[in-house]
Structures are given as C-alpha cells and as structure tokens.
Amino acid sequence: MRIGKACRPALAAALVLAAVGCGSGGEMLSGHGDALPAASDLNPAPREDLRRGGRFVWALSEYEQQYNMVHVQGNKSDVRRVLGALMPSATRFDDKGGHAPREEYVLDYGVSEDGLEVFYELNPEAVWSDGDPVTWEDYEAMVITRKGEREGDFQIGSDTGYAWVEEVVPGDDDFSFTLRFSQPYADWPALFDIVYPQEYMEDEELFAEGYAGQIPVTAGPFADAEFDDTAQRVTVSRNEDWWGAPAVLDEIVFANIAPHGQATAFGNGEIDGFYLGYDAASYAMLRGTEGTHFTRAINNGHRFIALNAGSEMLSDVRVRRALAMGIDRDILAEIALSAVDWPVTGEVNRLLRSSQNGYRDNSGEIGTYDPERAGELLDEAGWTLEEGAGFRTDADGETLTLSYVVSEEMELAKDEADITREMLADIGVEVEIQSVPGNALFSDYVIPGNYELAAFVFTSSNPYPTDAQSTYGGPFGEKGEAWGNNISFHSTEEINELFDRLGRETDPEEYAEIANRIDALLWEEVLTIPLFERPGLYAVHEDLRNWGEYGLAGDYVYEDIGWLAE
C-alpha cells in the first residue's frame, strides 16, 4: 500500500474560517456572527530581536503532583504547561488549525490514501536526558498503554485514536514505524501529543509513580526539572544538549500562586505573566499600567458546570435538565465577561470553537433559562416542593441537596457558585458549597466522583473535536467499567457511535455536522452545562515575547520565548 506525504490537508484547517485580522487588535468573524478577537496573540518577536538568557517566572494556579499525562490524574492544563518545555510531541499545530511534523522529533509523517496507515520518520538526533535515543519503541509503548492492553492497574485517561491502532510495524531502523488502523482516523495528527520513555509506559509502578512529584527523564529544549515543595515552584533550565534551535531563556520558573494573588504578584514584579481570564479585579488593577500587555485572542477552551450523573441525586436526566433550565447562563456570562471588556455571549459549543467552520449553538430548549419548566421536570422526577417549604423533597422526605465543590483559592469560582446556588434555590434545589484545597479539587473530588456540581474549564492541546471523546464517551477498557477522563460518569451508545464516526470522517462539512449532533446529544443528556467560551486574556510584561494566547495551536514554542533586547 502506497504511503503518501500528508495526502490530505489538515481537517482542522478546513474547519477554521479564513477571516482573521492582524495582531492583537484584529478581529475574527465568528461562526455565530459576532466579532471576536484574533486567532492568537503571543506578543510576538523574531528570535533575533531577543536577548539570550534571562528568567521567565510563569504563574500557574496549582502545584501538581502527577506529571504522567496519560494517567487519569495527570490530565491537567498546568501539567501540560510544564511538560511542554520538557517532553516530545509529534505535531506542531498553528493558530488556524494547520499541522506539520515537529521536526525536532518527527522529520516526516503521512497517511495512506485509504487512511488505514500512518508512517513516521523520527529524528535520530532526539535523545532522552539519560542518553538513550527516542526510538519507535517509545512510540509503540505509548500505543499499547493507551489502548489499555497492559496487564495491571494502568489508570488510563483516554484511548481516543489509539483504540483503532491494530499494529505498530517497525521500519528499516529504530527511527521509523507505521501505524496500521482498523478504520481510518481522520485526526491522526493528534496522536503522540506527548511521548514518555518506553519503560514508564510498560511498568505498572513506573506508570503510576515514575512521574509523580518529579520529572526524571526529559527530551526537550529545557531540562533538569527542580521541584521546590516549600515554595511550590518547578524550575527548568535550558537544555545544553538540545539538538534544535537553542532556548533563548536560561530558565523558566513555574510558580504556584493562588489566582486571586497573581495580579498583585505581577504588579510587584514577582511574576512575568499569568492567565487573567475574566478576573475583573485583576483587570482593573493592571489596566493602563506601564509595561503590561493584555493578550486578546480566541482560547481553545470553554467554562462549564460539570454534573456527576453517577451520583444518585443526578442519575435522573430530568433532574439534570431541570438544573440546566434553572441556571441563567446569560447572566453568568455577562457578569464574567463584560467586566473585562470581552465579547459577551453565553453561546458555547463543547466541540467547536466560534472560530471554526460549522460552529453553532445547540442548546435549544434545555439550554434556555426557564425556571417554570425546570420545576415541572423536577415534579415529574418525584422531587416536589411542598407549600411553605424552601426546598424540594422526595416521597421519603429526603431533600434535593447537591454538593458544589469549589477551590478555596479561587474567589471567582466561589462567587460563581454563590450565584448558581441562588438561581437553583429559586426552583427548590438546595446547593451546599464545599470549599476544598485547590490541589485536591480534581484529585480527591472531581476525578473520583466525590461531587455533584463543579465548575471549571476544558482546554485542548489540538484543534480536533475527537479529543473530547474521552471526556464525554465511555466507558472503555476490557471490562467496560473505566470512565477515564469522563468525570460525568455517564454517556450513551449513540454518543459513542457518533464519536467513532467523527474520527473516520474526512469531509469538513460532514465532520462539523457530526460534531454538532454530538453537542446536541450532550445537551439532551446534560453531562455539562456550558457557560461561555474561555477568554484568551493574559497579562504579560510587554518585553516578554512569544508567550500569551496561542489559540488552536495548543502549545508554545518554548525555545522561542524570551525577553526583548534593549
């Protein structure tokens, strides 16, 4: 079978509209007709305009413990931010959704005309920090593990794409191989978004503990990750053995600072950049200050309220639908976005960004604020509101009480929870807000399912909606019991089937149509209640370049981040 060199253009590129303005002041015409910011805003500068050396202190909102992103506990954006400087990946995306092999690791790749084979030609110069070369066996180990074929307790977050790989065929040397698929996978460039050394994917103990609280083996433009558990900082240094363009910076310091304190730390010069999002107080504090650049670009993420359908209280879809209709999403979007001068809309598609072709709002009746209908649904589900009572009870006298977990370090999230509690009280639903330590929110509550409601953000490291299969599909695994990254602990056969179709589809219009059908089904099942697209608003020192909002690109070119020369 003939293997071509990228036989078709990136599907994501076909999904993205062409009307993109220039720079941070440009506008993109969104899929729903509103003017939105540009595709990316990295405060850019050519490498030759940057001074070699220096330190960048980058504020993160959590001090993470699990740095194996394949592990269900490691699937977090702050983990990705650190590992992006240190670990291999196969593809470099751009802010319009296009893709190319990341040549520091993959010199060439491509897909066969029938879509059943993808070849990889690896860069033989790529080496792990322990001196071993990065070979096809490291990639094969990733496939086998992510397919869920290892014996033992490998807690995998996602098998999307990998589940269809029937065989990894070695090439003529250690630096080439071919994936053979049981069916075409349209979004194959999303595979190998991170690669670990072979032994850390093969050994059960190393898989769980090898990258816990440490990053022992790396292969990136930065290396030597040092953890300071007291200061809650991770410092990485320029990799002097790096075979690509050398990193401009001497080091990057990832500092855990509570979100409500990041603007103050930035103003005091303790940090050089942070994600501001929709923090009105931080925006007001820093707006107009000399030396501050605010990025304005589309972020590849959205904020939502997650519902644990595995909880007894939320197992009835009528209750979940009532919650969706009892929350005024437009008010939450207005409160969040207007204060930071961001385009206000509560319209969200879980799979497609407003910058992508085919985007549409699929919320329908369920996503429309209608407290009267919400009350009717709760009555139908057996939760009645007795005259004079504050909250609904069932036939056994049990009150409809939901636990809403929130990080005690995120004032914005606590305010959001308070507003949601008031809205749901109007339809007779009691909400108890449980403030928990930020570092425990996901590991101890959301991921194991110890919650009913929680609000946070999903972001993606690539432009493809198929990545969301692990979030909304399942269960998977040999016994069909593992939910992986699906923290709603619920899905349907139709949702899973449509995700499989999405992964095979190569026509952009049909691809978008399938994505919209999935989003509509997710509204019907109410796995989440989308609130708004995440603002691509970062605060960054004006002299720090090639860092900020990357949009659909999914990651930074870490070796190009640096300080403007005087």
N, C-alpha and C positions, 0 to 999 in steps of 0.2 A: 504494500500500500504506500502510495507516494505521500510524503510529508511535506507540506508547503511552509514557507516562512510567513507566518501570520496571514493565513489565507483570506481572512475577512477582517474588516476594521473592527475596532473595539465596539461592542454593542453599547457600552455606556456612552461613548462619544456620540453615537447616533441618537441617544436619548436626551442629550443636552441641547438646549436651544442655542442658536448662534448669536443672539442679540446681547452681547456682553460689552459693557462700557469699559473705559480705560481707567486703571488705577483705582485708588480708594474712593475717588469721587464719582466713579462711573456707576451706571445702573444696569441691572439685568431685567429684562422683561420676563416676569414670572409666568408659570403655567396657568395661573388664575388671573392674570391681567394686572396685577399690582406691580408698582415699581419697587424693586428690591436692590440691595447693594450688589457689588461686583462679585465675580466668581471667587476671587481670593484677594487678600491684602496682607502681604508679608513685609511691608515696608522695605521693598527690595533695593538691592545694590549689587553691582558686579563684584566678584571676588577681588579683583584688582584694586577696588576702591576701599577695601577693608584692611585694617592693620592686623598683622599677625600677632596672635597672643590675646591675653585677657581672659576674664572670667565672666560667665553669664549665670546669674542667680535667678532661677526659674521657680516660681511659686506653684506648688501643687496643693490640692485640698486634702490629701490623705497620705499617710506614711504606710505604704503597702508592705505585706509580708510574703505573698505568693507571686513570684515572678516567672512562673511557668504559665504562659497564656493559654496553653492547651488544656490545662487543669481548670475545672469549673470555677475555682476560687480566684483564678488569675485573669479572668476575662474583664479587665477594667481599663478605663482610658488612661489613668495615671500610670499604670503598669506599662502600657504601650508607649507613653511619652518617654519613659526612662529607657526601655528596651530598644526604641527606635535609634538610639545613638550607639547601640552595642551589638545588635544581632542581625543576621542575614535575613533578606527577603528577596523574592524572585522578581517582583514587578515594581516599577516606578509609575505611579499614576500622575496625571496632571489635573489642574483645577477644572477642566472641561470634561473629564471622564476618560480621556485617552490613556493608553497604556503602552509601555515599552519594557523590555527586559532591563533589570537593574544590573548593568554590566559589571559592576564590582563582584557580582556573584553569578550572574547568568549572562553569557555572551550572546546567546541566541535562543529563541524558542519559537514554536509554531504549532498549528493544529492541522490535522489532515482534512481533506475535503469533506469526508463524511463525519467529521467531528469525533471520531472514536479513538484517535491517538493524538497525544501532545508530546512533542520532543523537547528536550532541554539539553543545551550545551553549556556546561558550567565553566566558570573562570578558574583555571588551575592555580592561579595566584592566591585565591581565597584560602586563608588558613585560620583555624581556631587559635585562641590565645595560648593553648597548651602545645602548639606546634603542629598538630595534626591538620592535614588538608580537609577542606569541606568537600566531601565527595557525594556521589549518587547514593551511597548507603545512608547518609544522614537524611536525605530526602525520602528514601524508601522507608526508613524508620518512622518518619512523620506520617506517611500514608497509612502504614499498618496500625499505628496507635490511634490515629484519628478515625479510622474505620471501626474502631472498637474490637479489634481482633486479638488483642493481647489477653493472656490468661492473668487473672489477678484483679485487684481493685484499682483500675485506672479510671479516675473520675473525669471523663471527657466532657467538655462543654459543647462541642459541635462536631458533627461528621459531614456537614454540608459540602458537597462536591466530592469529598474523599470516599463517600459510601459507594460511589459509582465506579471507582477505580478497581478493575479486575486484576490488574497485574502491573508491576513495575519491572520493566525489561531493561537490564543493563546494556550500555552501549559498548563501543570498542575499547573504552578505557574507563578509569574511575570518574571521569568528568562528563559523562553523557548518559542519558537514560531516556526511556519513553514510557509514558503512562498509557495503558490501554483501558478504555472505559466500556462499561456495559451499555451505555447510551451516551449520546453527546451531552457535554456540559458546556453551555454557552458562555458561562462566566469563568472559564478556566484560568484567566489571569489572576483571579482572586486566590488561587491556591498558593500555598507556601508564603503566606503573608508574614510568617515568622518561621525560622528554622532553628532547631536546637541540635546539639551533638547527639549522635546515634544512641549512646549509652543512656542518656537522660530520657529517651523515649521508650527504651526497651526494658529497663529495670523498674519494677513497681515502686521500690523505695526511693530511687533517684527521681522518678517522675513526681512523686509527692513531696519530697524533701530537698531534692538537689538544688532547686532554685527558690527555696523558702528562706527569706531573710538574707539572701546572698545571690550573687550572680557570678558563679565560679568560672564559667567558660564563655568567652565572647568572640566576636569576629566582626567588628565594626570600626568606624572612624574614631570612636572613643573606646576606652578600655578601663581596666582597673577600678571597678565599682567599689567604692568605700562607703560603708554604712555607719552612720553615727546615730545610734538608737537614742541617745540622750537629746541631741539637738534635732533629731528626726530629719536627717538630711542624707541624701545619696550624692556622692561626688564622683564624676567620671572625668578621665584625663585623655588628652589627645593620644591616639594610638600611633606611636612612632613606627610601628611595623605595618601600618595600613598601606595597602597596595593601590589605593585610589588617590584622588586628589586629597591632599592632607587637610585635616580640620584646621580652620582658621583660629578657633579658640584654643587656649591652653586647657580649659576645663569648664564643665557645666556642673552647677550645683542645683540639685532638685530639692527644694526646701518645703517641708510641710508647714503650711501656715493656714490657720482657720480662715475660711472665706471672708468673714466679717473683718478680719485684720489685715487683709492683703493690701488694700488701698493705702492704709497708714504706713505699712512696711514699704510700699513703693514710694510714697511721698518722702519717707525718711532715707531713701537710698539703700534700704536693706535688701531689696529685690529689684530686678531689672525688667520684669514683665510678668503679667498674670492674666488669666481669663476673667474678664469683668462680667460678661453675660448681661443680666438685667438688674444688677445691683445699683439701684437708684442713688443710694447714699454715696457709694464709691464713685459713681459717675459725677455726681455734683461736687464731690471733694476735689477731684482731679481735673475736671473740665476747665480748660483755659490755662492750666498750669504750664509754665515754660518747660520745654523738653519732653512733653508727653505726646505720644502719637496714639490715637484710637483707631484700631482697625475696623473697617466696615465691609463685611463680605458675608456671603452665604455659608452657613455652617452645615456640615453633613450630619445633623442630628436633630432630635426633637425632644421636648419635655412632655411628660405624661404622668398620669397616676396609674400605677400598676395595681391590679386586682388579683388576689390569690384565690383563683377558682377552686383550688384544692382545699380551701378552708370550708368547714361545714356551713358557716354563715353565708358564704358566697357561691356555694355549689349550684344554686338555682339561678339559671340565666335571667329569669325575670327580676331577681334582686339586682343583678349586675346591670341590667338595662335601666332599672329604676335609678341607680346611682348615676349613670351617665346622663339621664334626663333631669336629674335633680341638681346637677352642677352646672352653673352658668360659665361655660368656658370663655365666652367673650369678655366677661368681666375680669377673669383671671388673666387673660391675655392683655387686656387694656391696662390693668394695674401693673403688670410686669414690664411691658414693652414701651408704653408711652413715656414713662419716666426717663428712659434712656434714648429718646428720640429715634426709636426703631419703628419700621412699618408694622402697624398693629393689625393682626389677623389671628383669629382662633382656628383658622382652617389648617389642617395638618393631614398629610398622607403618611402612613407609617413606613411605606416602602419607597416612595418617590419624593424627592425634594422639589420645591416650587421652581427650581431652575432646570428641571428635567422635562423633556418632552413627554406628554401623556399625563402629567400631573393633574389630578382633580381631587376635589373634596368628596369623600364617600360617606360622610357622617349620617346623612339622611335624618329620619325621624329620631333615631336613637341618640344621635349627637346633638339634637336640638333641645334647648332648655325648655322643659315642660313639666313643672312640679305636679300639676294635676294628674297627668298621665302616669308620672312616676308613682304617685300614691295609689293609683288603680292597679299598677303592676304589683306593688307590694301587698295590696289586699289579696290579689289573685294567688300570690305566693304564700299566703297564710300569715302575713305579718300585719296585724290590724292595729289601728290607733283608736283606743277607747276614748270616749268623751272625757275631757279634762286631763287626759294623760299627756305626758311630754313626749314619750317615745313608744314605738310600736312593740307589740309582744305577740308571741305565737299562742297556740292552743294550750301549751304547757305553762304559759306565763313567763317564758324566757324573753328578755328584752333584746331587740335587734341592736347589738352593740358591736362596733367594729374597731379594731386596733389600727391606728395610723402611726407607723413608725417613722421617725424623722431624726436626722443627725442633730445632736445638741449643739454642733458647731456652725450650723447653717441657719442664720437668723431669717433669711429669705424663705427657706423651706418651712420654717416654723410658722411664719406669717401666712404662707400659702395654705398650710394645714389648718390654721385657725379659721381662715375664710371658708375653706371647704367644709369644716365642721359646722359652721353656722348655716351654710346652704343646705347641708344634709339634715340638720335639725329641723328645717322647715318642712321636710317630708317625713319627719318622725324617726329618723335614723340617728342613733347615738354614736358619736365618734369619740374615742378616747385616744388622745395624742400621747404617744410614748417616745420621749426623747432618749436617744441612745448614743453612746460614743461613736464618733464619725468612723473610726476604723473598724467598728463592729457592725455597722449598719448592714453591709452586704454579707459579710462572712457569717455573722451569727443570727441574722434576722431574715433578710430578703432571700438569699440563696437557699437556705434550708427550709424556707416557707413558714417562718415564725412571724407572720404578719397577715393582715387583711388588706391594708392600703399602704402605699408608699409612693412618693413622687421622686422621680429622678430623670436622667437623660440617657437616651441611646445615641451613641455616635458610631460611625463606621470608618474602617481603615481602607475602604474601597468604594467605588460608586455603584456597586451592584446590589439590587434588592434581594437576590437569592441568599445573601448572607443572613437575612432575617429569618430564614427557615429554622435555625436553631433557637431563635427567640420565640417563635410562635407555633412551631411544629412539634412533633413528637407524639408519644415517647419513642425512644430508639434504644439500641442495644439488643443483645441476643434475647433477653427476656422481655424486651419491650416495656421496661419499667423506668428507664433513666430519662429524666426530663432535661438534663444538661443545662443550657442557658435559658430555658423556658421557665422563668420564675413565676408565671401564672399557673403552671401545673395543669394545663388544660389545652386541648386542641381538638380538631375533628379530622375525620378521614378526608373530607373534601379539601380542607386547608392543606393537608399534607400532599394530596394528589396535585393540587394546583401549584404548589411549590416545585414539585417534580417536573411539571410541565414548563414552569418558568425557567428552570435550569436547562431545559432542552431547546427552548425557543430562540431562534436567531433573527426573526423578523422584528424590527424595533417597535412597530405599531402593535403587533400582537403581544409582544413582550410587555409593553406598557398596559395593554388591556388586561392581561392576566394578573399583573401586579395590582391593578385597581380592583379586580374581582377578589383578590386575597384581602385587600384592605377593607372592602365592603363586608366580607365574611368576619373579619376581626371585629368590626363594629357590631355585627349581629351577635357574636359570642362575647363581646366586651372583655377581651383579655386585658386591654388597657384603655384608658380614657386620654387620648391625646389632648394637649393643651395649646401648644404653639411650637413653631419651628425655633430652634435654638439660635439666638443672635450670635453672629460672628464678631463679637465686640471684645477685643483685647486691649489692655493698656500696656504700652511698651515704650521704653526710653527711645527717644527719636533717633539716637545714634546706633541703636541695636538694629541690625538689618537681617533680612531673610528669615524673619520669625513673626508669627502672628496667626492670622486665619488662613488656612490652606484650602478650605472648601472641599471639593470632591477628591482632591489629591490624596487625602487620607493621612499624610505624614509630612515631615520636614526633610529637607536635605541638610542633615545636621552638620556636615562638613563645611557648608556654606554660611552658617550662622556666624556673625561676627560684628565687631564694632567698626564704625566708620572711621577712616583715617583722618587725622586732623589736617 
